[in-house]
């Protein structure tokens, strides 16, 4: 298609205008509101005890969720890519399920399974509290982040095939040796990409965690819950903006890493 | 539970005979068992608990819970706004993808990266960000707080990447020679777009729109601050579910959850079928 300069310019203006109004201006405005009283005011809001405890809580959840998702995500990806077994198609579909489930429904489902009156309510009666405490928030976060590692690693496994793995096995390598020396090095960028997506989503998850958390400031509040509580309960709009800016900064770091890893993957 | 899980892959491996040795990568039947168990505990069992809860009062109870006036209003509103949002995404998403693929301008790389931001940005931040511009303290005096357009804007924000990212790669692959041939035969730009470019894009458009719709009907975080959650006005289904849990009515929360799940699956399934059909049509 040869498009006249005028049409080209007006299409470009429309597209950029949409992005400007929907994304750029609101983001810029939040940054402006956060820093219009200077860095000191922002820093005061970010270092309150409730805020520090929320940051620690978010990081703690990430620290628990990421290793679990890496280990079980790798096992699942390898089983799906290399295994031929009945029910494989079903397993594939289950991996994608979390993408189609509303975060709130995730929270509700966990309450109905692990809550006092749920199927595993015996645990709560035995004094092991899952819902309205850290384990519930971890389970909710694992649910929503489960597909990322699997979905980033599995296509790479298909692409590299299993010739090298079989060669290593023929030469007498143990399964672990094959995994560490052959499989892991070739999937490392895909795995890293999956981990970045997992971290970003784990830090940002709100709905699922809100439903299963006790939401007690300084105790069971993540950064996203803090934003919500400051805005709704405390009417501390500026504090909510400040915490949002921290989360926005983390999202930008994730985006930056994603761009770099994409380039690495294309080179590899 | 675990015995059932273990038995299945072993049976599969035996049937396969010699090839079962090429499981490779360090995960054998044990790995398949572990993966199945992991997915069951994390995803399947919780969802099964929701389904069981929703059916506690029988199918009639489920239907009544979904048909309660506020529940029905929330579901209808959610589906209607999500459909509008998906449609807008089809048009604007194609436009943005086209500009990113066929146009050259300074800062294009930055704009391209910007598209992914709604994926990376926490939804509650999206809500507060949009509220700062379209809420009570709006510097442009445009207060949409607790209106349907506000809900739509929030959903448009979080669904921005889906259509763009599914159309963009297809647009890069579109046969430019066919376009040139059509042009040399005297076809106008609109005809070329309608007859050559658009048919190639249809599967990607359907896929992207389906994902955007599925995301929109379940969305919570981005709507929660800016939507206001007024029952039968701006309350979306996920807000209704959260409220039912708060007032301790898990049956009704489970019922609407099941309704949401069914709608999401139906839409994704139908659009996948449609995409497969158009693709076959194209080839044939």
Interface residues (C-beta under 8 A of the other chain):
Chain A: X1 X2 X3 X7 X8 X11 X12 X14 X15 X16 X18 X19 X22 X23 X24 X25 X26 X27 X29 X30 X33 X72 X75 X76 X78 X79 X80 X81 X82 X83 X84 X85 X86 X87 X91 X94 X95 X97 X98 X99 X100 X101 X102 X103 X104 X105 X106 X107 X108 X109 X110 X111 X112 X113 X117 X118 X119 X139 X142 X143 X146 X157 X162 X165 X166 X169 X175 X176 X178 X179 X183 X200 X203 X204 X205 X206 X207 X210 X211 X223 X224 X227 X228 X231 X232 X237 X240 X241 X244 X247 X248 X251 X252 X254 X255 X258 X259
Chain B: X8 X9 X11 X12 X13 X16 X19 X22 X23 X24 X25 X26 X27 X28 X31 X32 X34 X35 X36 X38 X39 X42 X43 X44 X45 X46 X47 X49 X50 X52 X53 X92 X95 X96 X98 X99 X100 X102 X103 X105 X111 X113 X114 X115 X116 X117 X118 X119 X120 X121 X122 X123 X124 X125 X128 X129 X130 X132 X133 X134 X137 X139 X153 X156 X157 X160 X179 X183 X189 X192 X193 X197 X211 X214 X217 X218 X219 X220 X221 X224 X225 X237 X238 X239 X241 X242 X245 X250 X253 X254 X257 X260 X261 X264 X265 X268
